[in-house]
């Protein structure tokens, strides 16, 4: 388990809760994020990253927010921008010479088993009332860290 990366996720989620988080990341090739990804955003566990309206911004889950954050990009976690900018863009993790995608990226990046990754980040593991609540994810990660 990469404890420091999970702790950084808690920091990011606290920033999202406080309304102070801003997308600071880049694409995997180092080029800047498209400008349209910079305005308002919504926390939504139902999507990795999805464009809400071309001029307005995006919605993203905890992993999606991390993919748009320079602190996580520096560790190798990015969004798959080439995948589709009209549909949910899943995570990619450059793990040495191997490119890991979707849940494989989440598991490898955080050093988690599939069961652990799903428990912490999968929308199906949260009540629907918590799908827009970054605090619910942060609290679950904090409890996981305290127990492990």
N, C-alpha and C positions, 0 to 999 in steps of 0.2 A: 504494500500500500504506500502510495506517495502522500504522506500526511501533510507535507507543506503545500502541496497542490490543492488538497481538500480544504486546508485552512485558507488559502488564497481564494478559493471559491466562496467560502463564508464571507470573506471581506468584500468580494464583488457583490454578493447578494445583499449585504448590508448597505452598500452604496446604491444598489437598485432600489431598495426599500426607502432610503433617505432621499432619493431623487437626485443624487449627485453623480451617478455613473454616466459616463459618456463613451461611445465607441471610439477606441483609440488604435485599433488594430489595423492590419494590412491584409491583403490577399496572400496566399501561399507563396507567390512569386515575388513578394515584397512591394508590389504596387499598392497605392492607396485604395482604401475602400471607396466605392462609388459615393458621390456626394449625397445621393438620395437616401443613403443609409444613415446619415447623420442626424436628421431631425428626431422628433418624438418617437418613442418606442413603448411597447407594452410587454409586460411579462406574461407569458402564456406557455404553460407546460405542454400544450397540445402540439407545438411546432418547434422544430430545431431553430430555424430562422425563416420567416416568410415576409415578403413585402406586403404591407397592408394596402397602401395606395402608392403609386409611383412618386407622387410629390410629397407624401406625408411621412413615411417612415416604415418601421417594421415591428413585428412582434417576434419574440424569441423565448425559448425556455432557458434554464440556467446554463446548459451547455452552449446554446446558441449565443448567449451574452458573452460567455468565455471566449468563443471563437472570434468575437469582434473586439477583443481586448488585447492590447499589446503585451500585457504581462503574460498572458497565456500563449500568444503567438511566439514569444521569445522561447517558450518551452516546446514549441512544435505543434500546437493545436490551432487549427484554422477551420474556416467554413469552406465547403466545396462550392465556390461561386460558379464554376463551370457546369455544375450539376443542373441547375435551373433557377433562374431568378424570379420565376413566377410561382414556384412551388417551394415547399420546405427544403432548405439546403442543409444537409447533414454535415457532421464534423469529419475532419480528416486529421490524422496525427502522423507526422513524419517521425517514425521510430527507427533511427539509424538509416539503413538502406531500405527499410520496409515502410510502405504507405498503408496505414490502417484506416479503415473507413467505418462510419456509422457507429454501432455499438462496440465494434472492435477497437475503434479509436478511443472511445470513452474508457473501456476496460484497461487498455494498455497505458493511456495517459495517466490515469489515476491509480494504476496498479490494483485493480479490483477484479473480482470474479464477476461473471455475468449476473449472478443472483444479487451481489452487492451493488453493482452498477444500476440494475433495474430498480432495486429497492430505493436507492438515493435519487435517481433522476427520471425514471419512467412515469409519465403522467397517469398510467393505469394503476400505479401503486399509491395514488393520492385521491382523496375524495374530490369530486368535481368542484366543490366549494373552495378548494385550495389551488386550483389550476392557475389562478392569477395572483398567487401569494408567494413572493420570493422568501418571505420569512418562514413559511412551512418547509421549504427545501433547506434553508440555512439551519433551522432547528434540527431537522433530521440528520444532516451531516454532522452537526455538533454532537448530537447524541451518539452517532456512530463512532466518531473520533473518541469520545469519552469511554465507550465500551470496548474499544480496540487498542 
